Amino acid sequence: MFGDISGMMGKLKEAQQKVEETKKRLDTVLIDEAVANGNVKVTVTANREIKAISIDESLLEDKEELEDYLIVALNKALKRAGEINEQELALAAKSGMPNIPGMDLFK
Amino acid sequence: MFGDISGMMGKLKEAQQKVEETKKRLDTVLIDEAVANGNVKVTVTANREIKAISIDESLLEDKEELEDYLIVALNKALKRAGEINEQELALAAKSGMPNIPGMDLFK
């Protein structure tokens, strides 16, 4: 099972490199979200960085409403970003790793 | 080195459980950030969920400025949240794991 330790180490290094590459690539994956009939639009990366927020003039009259819409839109976008991020990094981390039944540290 | 496989599996399961517990706990760790002399204040959890956004009335007159301030404040808060998140999860994942020099999948 662990006969080839150096081979296993090589595969771990490889997986590590793939994780780093994937992290960089996720900066270029953009997620758009809109609420309030498009009056609040946000764009975030799959690394959960906010790239753009667009607020319609009509929402500037009610501060509380605007704050609530922003929270909803951003959390929706960040949730999707987090899901994509975890999936992609798990895939990269798993590449070349042995499959141990019942074990899934990267889920 | 791998003499006690079942002992190692037990430690992996333990680490996995600690990761899950830590994820839950990070929902209660709050990070505050303020920009524009406190005219934009945000609160996020260490799991990168936005809990509060507070905008001063004075910023409602300039939409573009407001959007920019929001992006800066939120990204500052999310960056700190991400750092805390990674540190805490790495610590949990490492608990009981063997230390292999040159290998750090959880950094």
Backbone of each chain as ProteinMPNN parsed JSONL, in Angstrom:
{"seq_chain_A": "MFGDISGMMGKLKEAQQKVEETKKRLDTVLIDEAVANGNVKVTVTANREIKAISIDESLLEDKEELEDYLIVALNKALKRAGEINEQELALAAKSGMPNIPGMDLFK", "coords_chain_A": {"N_chain_A": [[0.828, -1.217, 0.0], [1.902, 1.277, 0.857], [4.2, 1.157, -0.584], [5.682, 2.653, -2.437], [6.974, 5.261, -1.482], [8.381, 7.582, -2.32], [7.271, 8.0, -4.789], [4.708, 8.626, -4.031], [5.122, 10.994, -2.648], [5.908, 12.609, -4.762], [3.532, 12.776, -6.174], [1.992, 14.146, -4.339], [3.27, 16.636, -4.278], [2.733, 17.414, -6.862], [-0.045, 17.658, -6.796], [-0.226, 19.755, -5.018], [0.89, 21.83, -6.516], [-0.999, 22.003, -8.546], [-3.149, 22.95, -7.073], [-2.265, 25.531, -6.436], [-2.102, 26.679, -9.002], [-4.789, 26.547, -9.721], [-5.95, 28.271, -7.839], [-5.0, 30.747, -8.762], [-6.204, 30.822, -11.299], [-8.867, 31.028, -10.6], [-9.249, 33.671, -10.004], [-9.998, 34.787, -12.352], [-12.46, 33.878, -12.909], [-15.688, 34.928, -13.086], [-18.586, 35.875, -11.213], [-21.857, 36.871, -11.551], [-24.514, 38.626, -9.974], [-27.874, 39.618, -9.371], [-30.335, 41.633, -7.767], [-33.591, 42.867, -6.7], [-35.019, 43.447, -9.093], [-32.855, 43.904, -10.794], [-31.864, 46.273, -9.892], [-29.853, 46.333, -8.056], [-26.719, 45.282, -8.761], [-24.092, 42.921, -8.693], [-20.682, 41.85, -9.012], [-18.489, 39.215, -8.476], [-15.335, 37.496, -7.94], [-14.372, 34.01, -8.343], [-12.672, 33.643, -6.298], [-13.767, 35.033, -4.294], [-13.54, 37.829, -4.302], [-14.717, 41.135, -4.468], [-15.661, 42.646, -7.418], [-17.287, 44.454, -8.786], [-19.93, 46.74, -8.038], [-23.14, 47.76, -8.637], [-25.473, 50.235, -8.353], [-28.805, 51.223, -8.689], [-30.045, 54.515, -9.29], [-32.585, 54.943, -8.238], [-32.66, 53.601, -5.847], [-31.375, 55.097, -3.994], [-32.857, 56.566, -2.329], [-33.822, 55.247, -0.167], [-32.118, 54.279, 2.372], [-31.931, 52.077, 4.201], [-33.245, 50.037, 2.827], [-31.617, 49.827, 0.599], [-29.191, 48.983, 1.817], [-30.01, 46.453, 2.727], [-30.63, 45.143, 0.297], [-28.108, 45.109, -0.868], [-26.693, 43.406, 0.887], [-28.077, 40.982, 0.48], [-27.68, 40.5, -2.301], [-24.861, 40.396, -2.461], [-24.236, 38.277, -0.699], [-25.481, 36.154, -2.001], [-23.957, 36.024, -4.345], [-21.4, 35.591, -3.236], [-21.781, 33.143, -2.018], [-22.179, 31.395, -4.188], [-19.695, 31.784, -5.373], [-18.042, 30.688, -3.413], [-18.833, 28.023, -3.522], [-18.022, 27.249, -6.101], [-15.288, 27.745, -5.804], [-14.548, 25.874, -3.759], [-15.193, 23.422, -5.006], [-13.492, 23.45, -7.258], [-10.934, 23.64, -6.106], [-10.899, 21.33, -4.576], [-10.973, 19.401, -6.537], [-8.512, 19.878, -7.768], [-6.774, 19.358, -5.63], [-7.25, 16.708, -5.205], [-6.228, 15.492, -7.417], [-4.366, 12.882, -8.515], [-4.124, 11.939, -5.974], [-4.313, 9.215, -3.632], [-7.275, 7.257, -3.442], [-9.024, 6.957, -0.621], [-11.333, 4.953, 0.873], [-14.155, 6.297, 2.554], [-12.822, 8.452, 3.492], [-12.578, 11.856, 3.208], [-11.094, 14.529, 3.083], [-11.155, 16.797, 1.611], [-13.646, 17.664, 0.912]], "CA_chain_A": [[0.0, 0.0, 0.0], [2.77, 2.454, 0.87], [5.475, 0.663, -1.073], [6.446, 3.635, -3.188], [6.831, 6.526, -0.753], [8.862, 8.732, -3.092], [6.27, 8.229, -5.827], [3.567, 9.28, -3.388], [5.551, 12.369, -2.384], [5.868, 13.311, -6.055], [2.121, 13.052, -6.497], [1.525, 15.188, -3.417], [3.84, 17.892, -4.78], [1.994, 17.71, -8.084], [-1.365, 18.118, -6.386], [0.003, 21.066, -4.396], [1.109, 22.768, -7.619], [-2.294, 22.178, -9.23], [-3.972, 23.798, -6.208], [-1.789, 26.916, -6.608], [-2.521, 27.111, -10.345], [-6.241, 26.715, -9.715], [-6.232, 29.491, -7.081], [-4.762, 31.88, -9.665], [-7.202, 30.8, -12.368], [-10.184, 31.41, -10.065], [-9.346, 35.139, -10.051], [-10.552, 35.195, -13.658], [-13.826, 33.352, -13.024], [-16.559, 35.97, -12.522], [-19.965, 35.506, -10.889], [-22.766, 38.022, -11.49], [-25.765, 38.406, -9.254], [-28.703, 40.821, -9.372], [-31.58, 41.559, -6.986], [-34.456, 44.043, -6.824], [-35.24, 43.677, -10.533], [-31.631, 44.42, -11.431], [-31.463, 47.58, -9.355], [-28.543, 46.125, -7.43], [-25.96, 44.236, -9.471], [-22.738, 42.742, -8.158], [-19.802, 40.87, -9.665], [-17.393, 38.758, -7.613], [-14.536, 36.419, -8.529], [-14.506, 32.724, -7.651], [-11.871, 33.745, -5.079], [-14.57, 35.847, -3.375], [-13.186, 39.25, -4.28], [-15.772, 41.899, -5.115], [-15.114, 43.383, -8.553], [-18.174, 45.55, -9.171], [-21.242, 46.919, -7.416], [-23.872, 48.778, -9.398], [-26.712, 50.589, -7.647], [-29.662, 52.131, -9.452], [-30.346, 55.794, -8.62], [-33.877, 54.871, -7.544], [-32.503, 53.0, -4.514], [-30.64, 56.002, -3.107], [-33.794, 57.283, -1.459], [-34.102, 54.463, 1.04], [-30.832, 53.733, 2.8], [-32.074, 50.749, 4.817], [-33.591, 49.096, 1.76], [-30.396, 49.656, -0.194], [-28.257, 48.146, 2.592], [-30.525, 45.079, 2.725], [-30.451, 44.575, -1.046], [-26.671, 44.863, -1.067], [-26.323, 42.204, 1.647], [-28.646, 39.806, -0.187], [-27.001, 40.286, -3.591], [-23.465, 40.008, -2.235], [-24.162, 36.934, -0.098], [-25.81, 35.183, -3.052], [-22.781, 35.912, -5.228], [-20.282, 34.999, -2.478], [-22.097, 31.725, -1.787], [-21.855, 30.688, -5.439], [-18.233, 31.852, -5.535], [-17.474, 29.73, -2.471], [-19.101, 26.668, -4.016], [-17.114, 27.022, -7.237], [-13.943, 27.71, -5.239], [-14.316, 24.596, -3.071], [-15.216, 22.346, -6.001], [-12.308, 23.495, -8.12], [-9.742, 23.342, -5.309], [-10.973, 19.921, -4.187], [-10.603, 18.654, -7.743], [-7.066, 20.046, -7.952], [-6.075, 18.703, -4.519], [-7.441, 15.265, -5.333], [-5.57, 14.953, -8.607], [-3.208, 12.041, -8.223], [-4.117, 11.451, -4.601], [-4.969, 7.91, -3.522], [-8.664, 7.319, -2.995], [-9.199, 6.138, 0.579], [-12.783, 4.909, 1.138], [-14.6, 6.849, 3.829], [-11.983, 9.608, 3.82], [-12.658, 12.935, 2.234], [-10.687, 15.771, 3.756], [-11.244, 17.955, 0.711], [-15.023, 17.852, 0.441]], "C_chain_A": [[0.859, 1.261, 0.0], [4.164, 2.084, 0.384], [6.318, 1.749, -1.717], [6.26, 5.039, -2.587], [7.252, 7.724, -1.629], [7.898, 9.057, -4.238], [5.072, 8.968, -5.253], [3.888, 10.75, -3.103], [5.469, 13.21, -3.655], [4.446, 13.699, -6.413], [1.54, 14.136, -5.594], [2.001, 16.565, -3.882], [3.062, 18.375, -6.008], [0.616, 18.293, -7.751], [-1.275, 19.532, -5.81], [0.134, 22.159, -5.465], [-0.214, 23.061, -8.34], [-3.214, 23.076, -8.41], [-3.583, 25.26, -6.396], [-2.234, 27.479, -7.951], [-4.02, 27.411, -10.373], [-6.625, 27.992, -8.978], [-6.067, 30.721, -7.973], [-5.849, 31.966, -10.724], [-8.555, 31.307, -11.864], [-10.367, 32.935, -9.965], [-10.034, 35.62, -11.328], [-11.966, 34.657, -13.879], [-14.772, 34.319, -12.316], [-17.984, 35.47, -12.323], [-20.798, 36.779, -10.759], [-24.011, 37.656, -10.705], [-26.555, 39.712, -9.277], [-29.924, 40.592, -8.498], [-32.387, 42.828, -7.241], [-34.638, 44.437, -8.296], [-34.032, 44.31, -11.219], [-31.196, 45.778, -10.912], [-30.19, 47.517, -8.511], [-27.874, 44.972, -8.17], [-24.564, 44.148, -8.869], [-21.99, 41.698, -8.983], [-18.681, 40.512, -8.697], [-16.59, 37.695, -8.359], [-14.795, 35.135, -7.755], [-13.544, 32.636, -6.467], [-12.511, 34.694, -4.066], [-14.04, 37.263, -3.185], [-14.28, 39.999, -5.029], [-15.167, 42.793, -6.188], [-15.982, 44.583, -8.909], [-19.462, 45.532, -8.369], [-21.933, 48.022, -8.195], [-25.243, 49.0, -8.761], [-27.533, 51.524, -8.513], [-30.011, 53.359, -8.611], [-31.604, 55.704, -7.748], [-33.754, 54.32, -6.119], [-31.834, 53.937, -3.513], [-31.561, 56.74, -2.133], [-34.091, 56.542, -0.164], [-32.851, 53.686, 1.441], [-30.954, 52.301, 3.333], [-32.364, 49.681, 3.757], [-32.352, 48.785, 0.924], [-29.411, 48.73, 0.523], [-28.7, 46.676, 2.576], [-30.321, 44.414, 1.363], [-28.988, 44.234, -1.31], [-26.243, 43.573, -0.368], [-26.825, 40.943, 0.937], [-27.888, 39.489, -1.478], [-25.58, 39.762, -3.377], [-23.366, 38.6, -1.641], [-24.525, 35.846, -1.104], [-24.589, 34.936, -3.936], [-21.627, 35.219, -4.505], [-20.515, 33.513, -2.211], [-21.744, 30.909, -3.031], [-20.347, 30.664, -5.664], [-17.562, 30.81, -4.643], [-17.659, 28.296, -2.943], [-18.157, 26.31, -5.167], [-15.688, 26.858, -6.724], [-13.647, 26.347, -4.606], [-14.255, 23.425, -4.045], [-13.909, 22.286, -6.783], [-11.046, 23.135, -7.341], [-9.728, 21.877, -4.868], [-10.523, 19.042, -5.344], [-9.088, 18.693, -7.947], [-6.302, 19.274, -6.882], [-6.136, 17.187, -4.644], [-6.631, 14.654, -6.46], [-4.344, 14.148, -8.192], [-3.161, 11.507, -6.804], [-4.789, 10.081, -4.543], [-6.377, 8.08, -2.974], [-8.848, 6.387, -1.805], [-10.681, 6.127, 0.937], [-13.115, 5.477, 2.512], [-13.84, 8.091, 4.251], [-12.196, 10.689, 2.773], [-12.376, 14.251, 2.919], [-10.972, 16.993, 2.906], [-12.663, 18.224, 0.236], [-15.484, 19.282, 0.676]], "O_chain_A": [[0.594, 2.2, -0.75], [5.169, 2.61, 0.86], [7.539, 1.764, -1.558], [5.511, 5.87, -3.1], [6.564, 8.744, -1.67], [7.726, 10.216, -4.613], [4.491, 9.833, -5.909], [3.048, 11.631, -3.288], [5.025, 14.357, -3.635], [4.187, 14.804, -6.891], [0.709, 14.939, -6.02], [1.239, 17.531, -3.88], [2.776, 19.561, -6.166], [0.179, 19.28, -8.342], [-2.123, 20.385, -6.073], [-0.425, 23.249, -5.341], [-0.508, 24.203, -8.695], [-3.97, 23.87, -8.969], [-4.448, 26.129, -6.503], [-2.689, 28.62, -8.032], [-4.459, 28.396, -10.966], [-7.515, 28.72, -9.418], [-6.897, 31.629, -7.942], [-6.356, 33.049, -11.017], [-9.302, 31.94, -12.611], [-11.49, 33.427, -9.857], [-10.581, 36.722, -11.375], [-12.594, 34.94, -14.899], [-14.679, 34.514, -11.104], [-18.521, 34.738, -13.154], [-20.483, 37.657, -9.956], [-24.497, 36.527, -10.766], [-25.969, 40.793, -9.208], [-30.487, 39.498, -8.481], [-31.921, 43.748, -7.914], [-34.439, 45.589, -8.682], [-34.176, 45.146, -12.11], [-30.254, 46.371, -11.438], [-29.535, 48.535, -8.286], [-28.38, 43.851, -8.205], [-23.935, 45.164, -8.575], [-22.586, 40.793, -9.568], [-18.007, 41.392, -8.162], [-17.093, 37.068, -9.292], [-15.359, 35.156, -6.661], [-13.586, 31.665, -5.711], [-11.87, 35.106, -3.1], [-14.075, 37.824, -2.09], [-14.722, 39.565, -6.092], [-14.276, 43.596, -5.913], [-15.457, 45.626, -9.296], [-20.014, 44.476, -8.06], [-21.368, 49.099, -8.389], [-26.054, 48.082, -8.648], [-27.01, 52.517, -9.019], [-30.239, 53.267, -7.405], [-31.68, 56.302, -6.675], [-34.631, 54.543, -5.285], [-31.734, 53.618, -2.328], [-31.101, 57.444, -1.234], [-34.552, 57.134, 0.812], [-32.569, 52.602, 0.929], [-30.175, 51.424, 2.96], [-31.808, 48.583, 3.785], [-32.081, 47.632, 0.589], [-28.863, 47.808, -0.081], [-27.877, 45.772, 2.431], [-29.891, 43.263, 1.286], [-28.676, 43.201, -1.902], [-25.528, 42.752, -0.942], [-26.094, 39.961, 0.809], [-27.503, 38.344, -1.714], [-25.154, 38.809, -4.029], [-22.503, 37.819, -2.041], [-23.961, 34.752, -1.076], [-24.237, 33.794, -4.232], [-20.954, 34.364, -5.08], [-19.571, 32.724, -2.179], [-21.094, 29.868, -2.94], [-19.79, 29.653, -6.091], [-16.627, 30.131, -5.067], [-16.77, 27.459, -2.79], [-17.575, 25.226, -5.203], [-14.967, 25.955, -7.146], [-12.613, 25.741, -4.887], [-13.393, 22.553, -3.937], [-13.306, 21.225, -6.948], [-10.187, 22.412, -7.846], [-8.667, 21.257, -4.796], [-9.79, 18.07, -5.159], [-8.464, 17.678, -8.256], [-5.306, 18.615, -7.178], [-5.213, 16.475, -4.247], [-6.374, 13.45, -6.47], [-3.408, 14.678, -7.593], [-2.278, 10.722, -6.457], [-5.717, 9.807, -5.304], [-6.629, 8.95, -2.14], [-8.83, 5.166, -1.961], [-11.24, 7.171, 1.271], [-12.446, 5.179, 3.501], [-14.176, 8.716, 5.257], [-12.009, 10.449, 1.58], [-13.288, 14.992, 3.287], [-11.025, 18.109, 3.423], [-12.86, 18.941, -0.745], [-16.617, 19.628, 0.342]]}, "seq_chain_B": "MFGDISGMMGKLKEAQQKVEETKKRLDTVLIDEAVANGNVKVTVTANREIKAISIDESLLEDKEELEDYLIVALNKALKRAGEINEQELALAAKSGMPNIPGMDLFK", "coords_chain_B": {"N_chain_B": [[7.397, 3.799, 9.413], [4.785, 3.932, 8.3], [3.579, 2.178, 10.007], [1.386, 1.933, 11.732], [-1.404, 1.866, 10.474], [-4.184, 1.908, 11.056], [-4.267, 3.508, 13.272], [-3.45, 5.884, 12.124], [-5.563, 6.397, 10.401], [-7.578, 6.864, 12.251], [-6.666, 9.25, 13.334], [-6.894, 10.903, 11.137], [-9.67, 10.96, 10.754], [-10.347, 12.256, 13.093], [-9.159, 14.749, 12.685], [-10.685, 15.601, 10.538], [-13.167, 15.902, 11.76], [-12.587, 17.982, 13.522], [-12.174, 20.015, 11.686], [-14.766, 20.376, 10.672], [-16.086, 21.254, 12.988], [-14.707, 23.613, 13.453], [-15.403, 25.107, 11.192], [-18.103, 25.649, 11.735], [-17.834, 27.183, 14.066], [-16.59, 29.449, 13.072], [-18.603, 30.952, 11.981], [-19.43, 32.547, 13.992], [-17.451, 34.319, 14.448], [-16.739, 37.621, 14.089], [-15.895, 40.211, 11.785], [-15.117, 43.566, 11.594], [-15.119, 46.402, 9.462], [-14.194, 49.652, 8.344], [-14.503, 52.428, 6.154], [-13.806, 55.635, 4.534], [-13.833, 57.568, 6.641], [-15.488, 56.24, 8.45], [-17.934, 56.388, 7.232], [-18.813, 54.372, 5.652], [-19.545, 51.293, 6.858], [-18.869, 47.898, 7.486], [-19.71, 44.503, 8.346], [-18.512, 41.263, 8.524], [-18.587, 37.634, 8.642], [-16.121, 35.195, 9.762], [-16.462, 33.188, 8.007], [-16.901, 34.432, 5.68], [-19.394, 35.605, 5.213], [-21.641, 38.237, 4.66], [-22.776, 40.309, 7.174], [-23.632, 42.826, 8.0], [-24.163, 46.072, 6.59], [-23.482, 49.423, 6.65], [-24.378, 52.566, 5.675], [-23.567, 55.957, 5.492], [-25.818, 58.732, 5.382], [-24.795, 60.905, 3.997], [-23.378, 59.894, 1.879], [-25.112, 59.179, -0.069], [-25.44, 60.879, -2.104], [-23.61, 60.658, -4.1], [-23.376, 58.273, -6.238], [-21.391, 56.706, -7.605], [-19.119, 57.088, -6.031], [-20.004, 55.999, -3.64], [-20.373, 53.297, -4.421], [-17.714, 52.601, -4.946], [-16.516, 52.943, -2.392], [-17.905, 50.971, -0.986], [-16.972, 48.625, -2.231], [-14.24, 48.709, -1.538], [-14.322, 48.637, 1.309], [-15.674, 46.202, 1.774], [-14.001, 44.324, 0.494], [-11.673, 44.586, 2.025], [-12.581, 43.657, 4.502], [-13.393, 41.043, 3.76], [-10.975, 39.968, 2.982], [-9.516, 39.861, 5.377], [-11.219, 38.139, 6.719], [-10.908, 35.848, 5.173], [-8.227, 35.246, 5.681], [-8.25, 34.648, 8.425], [-10.02, 32.498, 8.319], [-8.581, 30.584, 6.742], [-6.289, 30.174, 8.348], [-7.408, 29.14, 10.718], [-8.743, 26.824, 9.825], [-6.619, 25.413, 8.748], [-5.137, 24.892, 11.002], [-6.924, 23.246, 12.369], [-7.132, 21.117, 10.549], [-4.571, 20.169, 10.587], [-4.255, 19.118, 13.055], [-3.079, 16.452, 14.81], [-2.114, 15.345, 12.486], [0.609, 13.817, 10.699], [3.779, 15.443, 10.583], [5.221, 16.297, 7.685], [8.243, 17.093, 6.332], [8.647, 19.845, 4.126], [6.219, 19.52, 2.978], [3.155, 20.966, 2.689], [0.098, 21.011, 2.466], [-1.964, 22.43, 3.486], [-1.52, 25.109, 3.731]], "CA_chain_B": [[6.77, 5.094, 9.136], [3.334, 3.742, 8.196], [3.339, 0.937, 10.716], [0.077, 1.864, 12.378], [-2.363, 2.454, 9.526], [-5.504, 2.181, 11.65], [-4.072, 4.677, 14.133], [-3.388, 7.057, 11.251], [-6.929, 6.64, 9.931], [-8.298, 7.462, 13.373], [-6.243, 10.642, 13.461], [-7.471, 11.621, 9.991], [-11.093, 11.161, 11.078], [-10.364, 13.251, 14.156], [-8.845, 16.035, 12.052], [-11.851, 15.925, 9.723], [-14.203, 16.36, 12.686], [-12.165, 19.286, 14.015], [-12.398, 20.967, 10.586], [-16.203, 20.662, 10.646], [-16.4, 22.054, 14.178], [-14.125, 24.945, 13.271], [-16.241, 25.802, 10.194], [-19.292, 26.15, 12.436], [-17.42, 28.226, 15.014], [-16.189, 30.663, 12.341], [-19.82, 31.748, 11.745], [-19.631, 33.458, 15.128], [-16.319, 35.255, 14.514], [-17.135, 38.766, 13.264], [-14.843, 41.162, 11.399], [-15.647, 44.884, 11.244], [-14.219, 47.24, 8.671], [-14.809, 50.951, 8.039], [-13.736, 53.32, 5.272], [-14.393, 56.965, 4.36], [-14.07, 58.116, 7.984], [-16.599, 55.552, 9.09], [-19.206, 56.588, 6.524], [-19.225, 53.031, 5.213], [-19.113, 50.27, 7.817], [-19.344, 46.561, 7.133], [-19.388, 43.404, 9.252], [-18.579, 39.948, 7.878], [-18.132, 36.535, 9.498], [-14.881, 34.56, 9.297], [-16.832, 32.329, 6.882], [-17.093, 35.346, 4.548], [-20.787, 35.983, 4.968], [-21.836, 39.632, 5.046], [-23.808, 40.397, 8.197], [-24.166, 44.189, 8.088], [-23.592, 47.171, 5.806], [-24.059, 50.675, 7.133], [-23.979, 53.667, 4.788], [-23.993, 57.261, 5.999], [-26.698, 59.48, 4.453], [-24.013, 61.852, 3.198], [-22.807, 59.229, 0.694], [-26.169, 58.835, -1.025], [-25.492, 61.869, -3.191], [-22.673, 60.306, -5.173], [-23.519, 56.833, -6.426], [-20.112, 56.073, -7.981], [-18.255, 57.124, -4.862], [-20.555, 55.014, -2.709], [-20.056, 51.956, -4.935], [-16.273, 52.379, -4.739], [-16.271, 52.759, -0.957], [-18.437, 49.658, -0.597], [-16.054, 47.581, -2.729], [-13.008, 48.747, -0.732], [-14.613, 48.19, 2.672], [-16.02, 44.781, 1.766], [-12.828, 43.507, 0.165], [-10.783, 44.587, 3.19], [-13.176, 42.756, 5.5], [-13.372, 39.67, 3.246], [-9.58, 39.506, 2.977], [-9.194, 39.477, 6.759], [-12.028, 36.948, 7.015], [-10.269, 34.728, 4.485], [-6.985, 34.913, 6.381], [-8.635, 33.967, 9.674], [-10.609, 31.225, 7.917], [-7.53, 29.64, 6.326], [-5.459, 29.851, 9.516], [-8.139, 28.3, 11.669], [-9.006, 25.512, 9.229], [-5.336, 24.723, 8.615], [-4.813, 24.436, 12.351], [-7.818, 22.121, 12.663], [-6.799, 20.0, 9.663], [-3.238, 19.674, 10.928], [-4.264, 18.503, 14.39], [-2.903, 15.007, 14.782], [-1.542, 14.876, 11.227], [2.065, 13.754, 10.772], [4.454, 16.582, 9.975], [6.148, 15.843, 6.645], [9.009, 18.277, 5.925], [8.511, 20.256, 2.728], [4.847, 19.286, 2.535], [2.166, 21.731, 3.432], [-1.098, 21.136, 1.622], [-3.008, 23.23, 4.132], [-1.021, 26.47, 4.002]], "C_chain_B": [[5.247, 4.983, 9.04], [2.911, 2.459, 8.892], [1.921, 0.815, 11.247], [-0.97, 2.577, 11.531], [-3.679, 2.816, 10.212], [-5.422, 3.366, 12.607], [-4.069, 5.954, 13.31], [-4.788, 7.424, 10.755], [-7.757, 7.326, 11.009], [-7.963, 8.939, 13.502], [-6.796, 11.497, 12.323], [-8.931, 11.954, 10.25], [-11.253, 12.274, 12.116], [-10.136, 14.655, 13.584], [-10.048, 16.533, 11.249], [-12.971, 16.517, 10.591], [-13.872, 17.76, 13.211], [-12.384, 20.361, 12.963], [-13.874, 21.368, 10.555], [-16.618, 21.558, 11.818], [-15.917, 23.489, 14.012], [-14.952, 25.759, 12.276], [-17.469, 26.422, 10.862], [-18.938, 27.329, 13.345], [-17.114, 29.541, 14.29], [-17.396, 31.534, 11.945], [-20.018, 32.799, 12.837], [-18.475, 34.445, 15.3], [-16.599, 36.407, 13.546], [-15.963, 39.714, 13.006], [-15.505, 42.464, 10.95], [-14.62, 45.636, 10.412], [-14.953, 48.547, 8.378], [-13.906, 51.726, 7.096], [-14.447, 54.668, 5.213], [-14.786, 57.579, 5.709], [-15.294, 57.507, 8.66], [-17.939, 55.74, 8.404], [-19.707, 55.314, 5.846], [-18.651, 52.033, 6.207], [-19.68, 48.925, 7.393], [-18.924, 45.57, 8.213], [-19.542, 42.096, 8.489], [-18.157, 38.88, 8.886], [-16.812, 35.99, 8.947], [-15.169, 33.481, 8.252], [-17.224, 33.157, 5.657], [-18.56, 35.554, 4.168], [-20.966, 37.414, 5.455], [-23.022, 39.738, 5.992], [-24.426, 41.786, 8.235], [-23.41, 45.129, 7.168], [-24.278, 48.436, 6.296], [-23.486, 51.838, 6.324], [-24.466, 54.984, 5.385], [-24.788, 58.012, 4.919], [-25.885, 60.353, 3.491], [-23.456, 61.229, 1.914], [-23.846, 58.924, -0.381], [-26.233, 59.803, -2.195], [-24.58, 61.524, -4.358], [-22.597, 58.782, -5.294], [-22.18, 56.13, -6.702], [-19.166, 56.011, -6.78], [-18.703, 56.064, -3.844], [-20.194, 53.589, -3.136], [-18.574, 51.624, -4.69], [-15.947, 52.126, -3.268], [-16.741, 51.388, -0.485], [-17.478, 48.542, -1.004], [-14.796, 47.528, -1.858], [-13.258, 48.178, 0.66], [-14.859, 46.682, 2.709], [-14.81, 43.909, 1.454], [-11.812, 43.472, 1.305], [-11.289, 43.589, 4.237], [-13.093, 41.3, 5.043], [-11.961, 39.1, 3.226], [-9.184, 39.043, 4.385], [-9.969, 38.213, 7.155], [-11.38, 35.709, 6.404], [-9.0, 34.283, 5.191], [-7.281, 34.139, 7.671], [-9.165, 32.569, 9.352], [-9.524, 30.19, 7.586], [-6.67, 29.199, 7.502], [-6.154, 28.853, 10.429], [-8.385, 26.9, 11.111], [-7.719, 24.716, 9.074], [-4.933, 24.115, 9.952], [-5.635, 23.188, 12.703], [-7.424, 20.897, 11.835], [-5.479, 19.352, 10.063], [-3.236, 18.894, 12.238], [-4.149, 16.989, 14.268], [-2.317, 14.453, 13.498], [-0.023, 14.803, 11.372], [2.673, 14.959, 10.057], [5.485, 16.089, 8.965], [6.923, 17.056, 6.134], [8.823, 18.567, 4.441], [7.102, 20.107, 2.184], [3.908, 20.159, 3.35], [0.962, 22.006, 2.558], [-2.099, 22.114, 2.207], [-2.58, 24.668, 4.375], [-1.982, 27.505, 3.456]], "O_chain_B": [[4.511, 5.796, 9.6], [2.014, 1.75, 8.438], [1.326, -0.262, 11.219], [-1.369, 3.707, 11.811], [-4.227, 3.895, 9.985], [-6.375, 4.133, 12.743], [-4.609, 6.978, 13.729], [-5.153, 8.598, 10.697], [-8.533, 8.241, 10.731], [-8.836, 9.773, 13.744], [-7.126, 12.667, 12.519], [-9.379, 13.074, 10.005], [-12.155, 13.108, 12.033], [-10.821, 15.611, 13.948], [-10.385, 17.717, 11.274], [-13.626, 17.489, 10.215], [-14.751, 18.613, 13.332], [-12.739, 21.492, 13.295], [-14.199, 22.548, 10.428], [-17.4, 22.494, 11.654], [-16.605, 24.444, 14.373], [-15.179, 26.952, 12.481], [-17.827, 27.568, 10.59], [-19.646, 28.335, 13.387], [-17.351, 30.62, 14.833], [-17.233, 32.709, 11.614], [-20.69, 33.809, 12.627], [-18.508, 35.301, 16.184], [-16.686, 36.202, 12.335], [-15.153, 39.981, 13.893], [-16.343, 42.47, 10.048], [-13.413, 45.52, 10.629], [-16.169, 48.559, 8.187], [-12.683, 51.685, 7.226], [-15.538, 54.834, 5.758], [-15.911, 58.042, 5.894], [-16.038, 58.196, 9.358], [-18.969, 55.308, 8.922], [-20.886, 55.2, 5.511], [-17.436, 51.936, 6.38], [-20.838, 48.83, 6.989], [-17.923, 45.764, 8.903], [-20.582, 41.847, 7.878], [-17.461, 39.172, 9.858], [-16.433, 36.285, 7.814], [-14.24, 32.918, 7.671], [-17.811, 32.633, 4.71], [-18.918, 35.662, 2.995], [-20.498, 37.768, 6.537], [-24.131, 39.315, 5.665], [-25.626, 41.916, 8.479], [-22.198, 45.013, 6.985], [-25.506, 48.509, 6.35], [-22.275, 52.061, 6.295], [-25.637, 55.114, 5.743], [-24.483, 57.941, 3.728], [-26.245, 60.515, 2.325], [-23.104, 61.943, 0.975], [-23.505, 58.467, -1.472], [-26.975, 59.59, -3.154], [-24.752, 62.032, -5.466], [-21.868, 58.109, -4.565], [-21.879, 55.094, -6.11], [-18.5, 55.001, -6.552], [-17.888, 55.34, -3.273], [-19.763, 52.777, -2.317], [-18.233, 50.515, -4.28], [-15.196, 51.208, -2.94], [-16.071, 50.727, 0.308], [-17.204, 47.63, -0.224], [-14.337, 46.449, -1.483], [-12.498, 47.336, 1.137], [-14.322, 45.976, 3.562], [-14.616, 42.868, 2.082], [-11.164, 42.45, 1.53], [-10.524, 42.791, 4.78], [-12.763, 40.418, 5.836], [-11.765, 37.901, 3.428], [-8.596, 37.976, 4.558], [-9.44, 37.334, 7.835], [-11.313, 34.655, 7.037], [-8.725, 33.087, 5.29], [-6.653, 33.122, 7.965], [-8.817, 31.59, 10.012], [-9.55, 29.067, 8.09], [-6.356, 28.018, 7.648], [-5.567, 27.859, 10.855], [-8.255, 25.909, 11.829], [-7.713, 23.496, 9.243], [-4.455, 22.982, 10.023], [-5.118, 22.217, 13.255], [-7.385, 19.78, 12.349], [-5.29, 18.147, 9.901], [-2.327, 18.106, 12.499], [-5.016, 16.332, 13.693], [-2.048, 13.256, 13.399], [0.575, 15.617, 12.075], [2.143, 15.43, 9.051], [6.51, 15.525, 9.349], [6.322, 17.963, 5.558], [8.84, 17.66, 3.609], [6.819, 20.52, 1.059], [3.889, 20.08, 4.579], [0.821, 23.086, 1.983], [-2.992, 22.582, 1.5], [-3.219, 25.375, 5.154], [-1.736, 28.704, 3.586]]}, "name": "protein", "num_of_chains": 2, "seq": "MFGDISGMMGKLKEAQQKVEETKKRLDTVLIDEAVANGNVKVTVTANREIKAISIDESLLEDKEELEDYLIVALNKALKRAGEINEQELALAAKSGMPNIPGMDLFKMFGDISGMMGKLKEAQQKVEETKKRLDTVLIDEAVANGNVKVTVTANREIKAISIDESLLEDKEELEDYLIVALNKALKRAGEINEQELALAAKSGMPNIPGMDLFK"}
